[in-house]
Amino acid sequence: MKQRLNHETGERTEEESSMVGNHRTEETLAFDSPEAMIRYDAARTTVPPQMRDRVMRSISQESGESNPRPWWKRWMPF
């Protein structure tokens, strides 16, 4: 029983050591806010042209439909 436990423990440490060897070492970054992290990521990510065109079409269609008048102008006619 004791030999079996030692053998299993030995396998785990070998697996763990091989996993550590496979990890890439990356520079750790610290951001002041979530917005700073998003800006950092956006500056390094390219948007596919099809996706950009689709989003731009969607935005152009919404701009005319949204917010015809503020709610307070509907309640208080001046």
C-alpha positions in Angstrom: 0.0 0.0 0.0 2.8 2.4 1.0 4.7 1.6 -2.2 1.6 2.3 -4.3 1.0 5.6 -2.7 4.6 6.7 -3.2 4.4 5.5 -6.8 1.2 7.6 -7.5 2.7 10.6 -5.8 5.8 10.3 -7.9 3.7 10.2 -11.1 1.9 13.4 -10.1 5.1 15.3 -9.5 6.4 14.2 -12.9 3.1 15.3 -14.6 3.2 18.6 -12.7 6.9 19.2 -13.7 6.2 18.4 -17.3 3.2 20.8 -17.3 5.4 23.6 -15.8 7.9 23.1 -18.6 5.2 23.5 -21.3 3.9 26.8 -20.1 5.2 29.9 -21.9 6.6 32.6 -19.9 4.7 35.8 -20.6 5.1 39.3 -19.4 2.6 40.1 -16.7 0.7 43.3 -17.2 -1.1 45.4 -14.6 -3.9 47.8 -15.6 -5.3 50.7 -13.6 -8.9 50.0 -14.8 -10.9 47.7 -17.0 -11.0 50.4 -19.7 -7.2 50.5 -19.8 -7.1 46.8 -20.4 -9.7 47.0 -23.2 -7.7 49.9 -24.9 -4.5 47.8 -24.7 -6.3 44.8 -26.2 -8.0 46.9 -28.9 -4.7 48.4 -30.0 -3.3 45.0 -30.6 -6.3 43.2 -32.2 -7.2 43.5 -35.8 -10.9 43.4 -36.7 -11.7 41.4 -39.8 -13.1 43.6 -42.6 -16.4 41.7 -42.9 -17.0 42.2 -39.2 -16.2 45.9 -39.3 -18.5 46.4 -42.3 -21.3 44.5 -40.6 -21.0 46.6 -37.4 -20.9 49.9 -39.3 -24.1 48.9 -41.3 -25.8 48.1 -38.0 -24.8 51.4 -36.4 -26.0 53.4 -39.4 -29.4 51.7 -39.3 -29.9 52.4 -35.6 -28.9 56.0 -35.5 -32.1 57.3 -37.2 -34.5 55.2 -35.1 -33.2 55.7 -31.6 -34.4 58.4 -29.2 -36.8 60.5 -31.1 -37.4 62.8 -28.2 -36.2 62.7 -24.5 -38.9 61.5 -22.1 -39.0 64.8 -20.2 -39.8 66.8 -23.3 -42.8 64.5 -23.9 -44.0 65.1 -20.4 -43.2 68.9 -20.2 -44.1 70.7 -23.4 -42.1 73.9 -23.6 
